[in-house]
Amino acid sequence: MKITRRRAIMGAAMSITLLAAGCSGSDDAATTGGGGETVSEADVAKALEAGGNLTVWAWDTTITKVAADFQTKYPKVKINLVNAGTGNDQYIALQNAISAGTGVPDVAQIEYYALPQFSLAKTVAELDGFGATALDGKFTPGTWNSVHAGGKIYGLPIDSGPMALFYNKEVFDKHQIAVPTTWEEYAAAAEKLHKADPKAYITSDSGDAGFTTSLIWQAGGKPYTVDGTNIGVNFADPGAQKFAAQWQKLIDGKLLSPVVGWTDEWYKGLGDGTIATLVTGAWMPSNLESGAKAGNGKWRVAPMPQWEAGGKSTAENGGSSLAIPTASTNKALAYAFLKYTAVDEGAPTRVAAGAFPATTAELDAAEFKGKEFPYFGGQKVNEVLAESAGQVVTGWNYLPFQVYANSIFSDTVGKAYLGQGTLTDGLKAWQDASVKYGTEQGFQVK
């Protein structure tokens, strides 16, 4: 299965609609269950016995078999699995359905970075009263934190993207480059490689909001603080400045390939060795296998480079949850499907189909860790990735309007990749634009 990370960025329209709903003081959310209704285990069991129809919006293909298995186990349940678009395309469709008051699904796949927008607007249900609090400890710390907002749970994690270093061993061996363990060593490797072969680059990066925030996250940065509608945006944060100083060296040295990610040219570079590494999420193996076939047997996986020698920290990059829209009229049955998919029988089914798990049980399974990947020279890749999942730095927050913030990244931070100012300048511009937007939407922003 090919699992691709979000790439397109939604425009401002969705954000404005969501936040207007979330900050208006309307009582609508309470009438639909957004205020925290209680659904007991007995209610869930009764719903499964009674059966009924569930509409599930999800683009992840591993859910197809899960849905079929669920219907086999509970024959009175009929699941209508709909691909309403990947990532942002689905969010727009979902918000349109919520606004129209019709066609809202019972379950929706929502990525971690986008979930705060829906939770703040109370358009997805709080799951604490459904028994979700009892699942604490079932998931990796990073994913479990990502489905919380204001101390409440708004979704169940279904996959994760702990980061690691994917590198072309053939290229490294050819130029006698040691696998970097720190970002300083990574920069030195970038310089050595490009000097030895001007056509080769350590990686490609033309500016990506998700990658930038992930590296700041790993550096211990906390540029975003969120307390309900009280928001802080501060890219003078030490972690953010640590990233800016280090990555600026690669930009200034012209050591980053300008090839845009996820294009045919990008996959070609990954296959022929002119793009020698990727620092990205644990969902990447299947993409390399299917998109860069010429790299078969050449690639390996190592821990993410550290900001300090001897460190053991990483961050998430990608991953998603399943949530229940408050407009659903069948929440007990919907929660049964959420739990089945995220924690129970559906979790190992999805892992077997190629998903990277968010559950500790699947991460720790001997079969999972012991799987050998021919594409990676027979390496037991999941051993590295599972270790990374346990090293995600805690305390990270996304903005309740992160989708909008990411949409303006190229017009702010992105300019530094074109030589128009520095990353520090770009981060300040990103901060100012985010503060301005948040203030306009009724947030108290500092």
C-alpha positions in Angstrom: 0.0 0.0 0.0 1.2 3.5 -0.8 0.8 5.9 2.1 1.4 9.4 1.1 1.8 12.3 3.4 -0.4 15.4 3.0 1.0 17.8 0.4 -1.8 20.1 -0.8 -2.7 22.9 1.5 -6.2 24.1 2.0 -7.1 27.7 1.6 -8.4 30.1 4.2 -12.1 29.5 3.6 -12.4 26.3 5.6 -10.5 27.8 8.5 -12.7 30.9 8.7 -15.8 28.8 8.7 -14.6 26.5 11.4 -13.3 29.1 13.7 -16.4 31.3 13.3 -18.4 28.3 14.5 -15.9 27.5 17.3 -15.7 31.0 18.7 -19.3 32.2 18.3 -20.6 31.0 21.6 -23.3 29.0 19.9 -25.1 26.3 21.8 -25.4 24.1 18.7 -22.5 21.9 19.6 -24.1 20.9 22.9 -27.3 19.8 21.2 -25.3 17.4 18.9 -23.1 15.9 21.6 -20.0 18.1 21.1 -20.2 19.1 24.8 -19.3 15.6 26.0 -22.2 13.1 26.1 -21.9 9.7 27.8 -22.0 6.5 25.9 -21.5 3.3 28.0 -20.0 0.0 27.1 -23.6 -1.4 27.4 -24.8 1.3 24.9 -22.1 0.3 22.4 -22.9 -3.4 22.8 -26.6 -2.7 22.3 -25.8 -0.7 19.2 -23.8 -3.5 17.7 -26.7 -5.9 18.5 -29.3 -3.7 16.9 -27.1 -3.0 13.9 -27.6 -0.2 11.4 -25.8 1.9 8.8 -22.5 3.7 9.3 -21.0 6.1 6.8 -17.2 6.2 7.1 -15.1 8.8 5.2 -11.5 7.6 4.9 -8.9 7.6 2.2 -6.6 5.1 3.8 -7.0 1.9 1.8 -6.1 -0.3 4.8 -9.5 0.5 6.3 -11.2 -1.4 3.4 -10.5 -4.8 4.9 -11.1 -3.6 8.4 -14.6 -2.5 7.3 -15.3 -5.8 5.6 -14.1 -7.8 8.7 -16.2 -5.6 11.0 -19.3 -6.4 9.0 -18.5 -10.1 9.0 -18.2 -10.0 12.8 -21.3 -7.8 13.2 -23.6 -8.9 10.3 -26.4 -6.4 11.3 -24.0 -3.5 10.5 -23.6 -2.1 7.1 -20.7 0.2 6.5 -20.6 2.7 3.6 -16.9 3.4 3.1 -16.4 6.6 1.1 -13.2 8.2 -0.2 -14.3 11.8 -0.1 -10.8 12.9 -1.1 -7.3 12.8 0.5 -6.6 15.1 3.4 -7.6 18.6 2.7 -10.0 17.7 -0.1 -11.9 15.6 2.4 -11.8 18.4 5.1 -13.4 20.8 2.7 -16.1 18.3 1.9 -16.7 17.5 5.5 -16.9 21.2 6.5 -19.3 21.8 3.6 -21.5 18.9 4.8 -21.4 20.2 8.4 -22.4 23.7 7.3 -25.2 22.4 5.1 -26.5 20.2 7.9 -26.7 17.2 5.6 -24.5 14.4 4.3 -22.2 14.4 7.4 -20.5 11.0 7.9 -20.6 9.0 11.1 -16.8 8.6 11.1 -14.1 10.7 9.5 -10.4 10.3 9.1 -8.6 13.5 10.2 -4.9 14.0 10.4 -3.4 15.1 13.7 -2.5 18.6 12.5 -6.0 19.3 11.3 -7.9 17.8 14.2 -7.6 20.9 16.5 -9.7 22.9 14.0 -12.6 20.5 14.3 -12.3 20.0 18.0 -12.3 23.7 18.8 -15.4 24.2 16.7 -17.0 21.2 18.5 -17.9 19.6 15.2 -16.3 16.4 16.3 -17.5 14.7 19.5 -15.6 14.5 22.8 -14.8 10.8 23.4 -14.0 10.9 27.1 -17.6 9.9 27.9 -17.4 7.0 25.5 -14.7 5.3 27.6 -11.7 6.6 25.5 -9.9 7.6 28.6 -9.4 4.0 29.5 -7.3 3.6 26.3 -4.5 5.7 27.9 -1.3 3.7 27.5 -2.5 1.8 24.4 -1.0 4.3 22.0 2.4 5.9 21.6 2.8 9.2 23.5 3.1 11.3 20.4 -0.1 10.1 18.8 -2.1 10.0 22.0 -1.2 13.6 22.7 -2.2 14.5 19.2 -5.9 13.5 19.7 -6.2 15.7 22.8 -7.3 19.3 23.0 -8.1 21.2 26.2 -7.6 18.0 28.2 -10.3 16.1 26.1 -10.1 13.3 23.6 -11.5 14.0 20.1 -10.3 11.0 18.1 -8.5 7.7 18.2 -5.1 7.4 16.6 -4.9 4.9 13.7 -1.3 5.4 12.5 1.8 7.5 13.1 4.9 9.0 11.5 7.8 8.9 13.9 10.8 10.3 12.0 14.0 8.5 10.9 16.8 8.9 8.5 16.3 7.1 5.2 19.6 7.0 3.3 21.1 5.5 0.1 23.8 3.2 1.4 25.3 2.7 -2.0 25.9 6.4 -2.4 27.3 6.8 1.1 29.6 3.8 0.6 30.8 5.1 -2.8 31.8 8.5 -1.4 33.0 7.1 2.0 30.4 9.1 4.0 29.6 8.0 7.5 25.9 7.8 8.5 25.3 11.1 10.3 24.2 10.9 13.9 23.9 14.7 14.5 22.7 17.6 12.4 26.2 19.0 12.3 27.4 15.7 10.8 24.5 15.8 8.4 25.6 19.2 7.1 29.2 18.0 6.8 27.9 14.9 4.8 25.9 17.2 2.6 29.0 19.2 1.7 31.2 16.2 1.2 28.6 14.5 -1.1 27.9 17.6 -3.3 31.6 18.3 -3.6 32.3 14.7 -4.7 29.4 14.7 -7.2 27.8 18.1 -8.1 24.7 16.3 -9.3 24.1 14.7 -6.0 22.4 16.3 -2.9 22.0 15.1 0.6 18.2 15.7 0.3 15.7 17.8 -1.5 13.9 20.6 0.2 12.2 23.6 -1.4 10.4 24.5 1.8 7.7 22.4 3.6 5.7 23.5 6.6 5.3 20.0 8.1 9.0 19.2 7.8 9.9 22.6 9.4 7.6 22.2 12.3 8.8 18.6 12.8 12.4 19.6 13.1 11.5 22.4 15.5 9.5 19.9 17.5 12.5 17.5 17.7 14.7 20.4 18.8 12.5 20.9 21.8 10.8 23.9 20.4 7.3 24.9 21.5 6.5 27.9 19.2 2.7 27.3 19.6 0.9 27.5 22.9 -2.8 26.7 23.0 -5.3 27.2 25.8 -8.8 27.2 24.3 -9.0 30.4 22.3 -5.8 31.9 23.9 -3.0 31.3 21.5 0.7 32.0 21.5 2.9 32.1 18.4 6.6 32.6 19.0 9.3 31.6 16.5 11.9 33.3 18.6 11.6 30.1 20.5 15.0 28.4 21.1 14.1 25.3 19.2 12.9 27.3 16.2 16.1 29.3 16.2 18.2 26.2 16.5 16.5 24.8 13.3 16.9 28.1 11.5 20.6 28.4 12.2 21.4 24.9 11.2 19.2 24.6 8.1 20.4 28.0 6.8 23.8 26.6 6.4 22.5 24.0 3.9 20.6 26.7 2.0 23.5 29.1 1.9 25.8 26.3 0.7 23.3 25.4 -2.0 23.4 21.9 -0.6 19.7 21.1 -1.0 18.2 19.8 -4.2 15.5 22.2 -5.4 13.5 19.3 -6.8 9.9 19.4 -5.5 8.8 16.5 -3.4 6.4 13.8 -4.7 7.1 14.7 -8.3 8.3 12.2 -11.0 11.7 14.0 -10.9 11.8 13.5 -7.1 11.2 9.8 -7.3 13.8 9.6 -10.1 16.4 11.3 -7.9 15.6 8.9 -5.0 16.0 6.0 -7.4 19.3 7.1 -9.1 21.0 8.4 -6.0 21.1 12.1 -6.8 18.9 12.6 -3.7 20.7 10.6 -1.1 18.6 10.9 2.1 15.1 11.6 3.4 14.4 12.6 7.0 10.8 11.7 7.2 8.0 9.7 8.8 7.8 5.9 9.3 5.2 5.6 6.5 7.9 6.2 3.9 9.0 2.6 3.1 6.1 1.7 0.9 6.5 5.0 -1.1 10.1 4.2 -1.8 9.3 0.6 -2.8 6.6 1.7 -5.2 7.9 5.1 -6.5 11.7 4.6 -6.6 12.1 1.1 -7.8 15.6 1.8 -9.1 16.7 2.2 -5.5 15.8 -1.4 -4.6 18.3 -2.9 -2.2 20.3 0.3 -1.9 18.4 2.1 0.9 18.7 1.7 4.7 17.1 3.3 7.7 18.9 4.9 10.7 17.9 7.0 13.7 17.0 10.6 13.0 20.1 12.9 13.4 20.2 14.6 16.8 20.6 18.2 17.8 23.0 17.2 20.5 25.5 14.3 20.3 24.2 11.3 22.2 20.6 12.6 22.2 17.6 10.3 21.6 14.7 12.4 20.5 12.5 12.6 17.4 9.2 14.0 16.3 6.1 13.0 14.4 5.7 13.7 10.7 2.2 12.8 9.5 -0.3 10.4 10.9 -4.1 10.5 11.4 -7.0 9.7 13.6 -10.6 8.6 13.3 -13.2 11.0 14.8 -16.9 11.1 15.1 -18.7 14.2 13.8 -21.1 15.6 16.3 -23.8 15.6 13.7 -23.7 11.7 13.6 -27.0 10.2 14.9 -25.3 6.8 15.5 -22.4 7.7 17.8 -22.4 4.5 19.9 -22.1 2.3 16.8 -19.5 4.8 15.4 -17.4 4.5 18.5 -17.5 0.7 18.2 -16.0 1.0 14.8 -13.4 3.5 16.0 -12.2 1.2 18.8 -12.3 -1.9 16.5 -10.2 -0.1 13.9 -7.7 1.7 16.2 -7.2 -0.8 19.1 -8.9 -4.1 18.6 -8.8 -6.6 15.7 -8.5 -3.8 13.1 -5.1 -2.6 14.4 -3.1 -5.7 13.4 -5.1 -6.0 10.2 -4.0 -2.5 9.1 -0.4 -3.1 10.1 -0.3 -6.3 8.0 -1.6 -4.2 5.1 1.2 -1.6 5.4 0.1 1.0 8.0 2.6 2.1 10.6 1.0 1.5 14.0 0.1 4.0 16.6 -0.6 1.2 19.2 2.2 0.0 21.5 1.0 -3.6 21.2 1.6 -3.7 17.5 4.9 -1.8 17.7 6.2 -4.3 20.3 5.1 -7.4 18.4 8.0 -9.6 17.5 6.6 -10.3 14.0 6.4 -6.6 13.3 9.9 -5.8 14.5 11.4 -8.8 12.9 10.0 -8.2 9.4 12.8 -8.0 6.8 12.5 -5.5 3.9 14.2 -6.6 0.7 14.1 -3.0 -0.6 16.3 -2.1 2.4 18.8 -4.9 1.8 16.9 -7.2 4.2 17.2 -4.7 7.1 14.6 -5.1 9.9 13.5 -1.5 9.4 10.7 -1.6 11.9 13.2 -2.1 14.8 14.6 1.4 14.1 11.1 3.0 13.5 9.6 1.4 16.6 12.4 2.8 18.7 11.8 6.2 17.2 8.1 6.1 18.1 9.1 5.9 21.7 11.4 8.9 21.5 8.9 11.6 20.3 9.4 14.8 22.3 6.4 15.5 24.4 4.5 18.8 24.8 4.0 19.8 21.1 0.9 21.7 20.1 -0.6 22.6 16.7 -2.5 25.8 16.2 -6.3 25.5 16.0 -5.8 27.0 12.5 -2.8 25.1 11.5 -4.2 24.3 8.1 -4.3 28.0 7.3 -0.9 28.6 8.9 0.6 25.9 6.7 -1.0 27.4 3.6 1.0 30.7 4.0 4.3 29.0 4.6 5.6 29.3 1.1 4.8 33.1 1.1 6.8 33.6 4.4 9.4 31.0 5.3 9.5 29.6 1.8 11.1 32.7 0.5 14.3 31.9 2.3 14.7 28.8 0.0 14.7 31.2 -2.9 17.4 33.4 -1.4 14.9 36.1 -0.4 15.9 36.7 3.2 16.9 34.1 5.9 14.9 31.4 7.6 14.9 33.6 10.7 13.3 36.4 8.6 10.8 33.9 7.2 9.8 32.5 10.6 9.2 36.0 11.9 7.0 36.8 8.9 5.1 33.5 9.4 4.6 34.4 13.1 3.3 37.8 12.2 0.9 36.5 9.6 -0.3 33.8 11.9 -0.9 36.2 14.7 -2.8 38.6 12.4 -5.0 35.9 11.1 -5.7 34.4 14.5 -6.6 37.8 15.9 -9.0 38.4 12.9 -10.7 35.1 13.7 -11.4 36.1 17.3 -8.6 34.4 19.1 -6.6 36.1 21.9 -3.1 35.9 20.3 0.2 36.9 21.8 
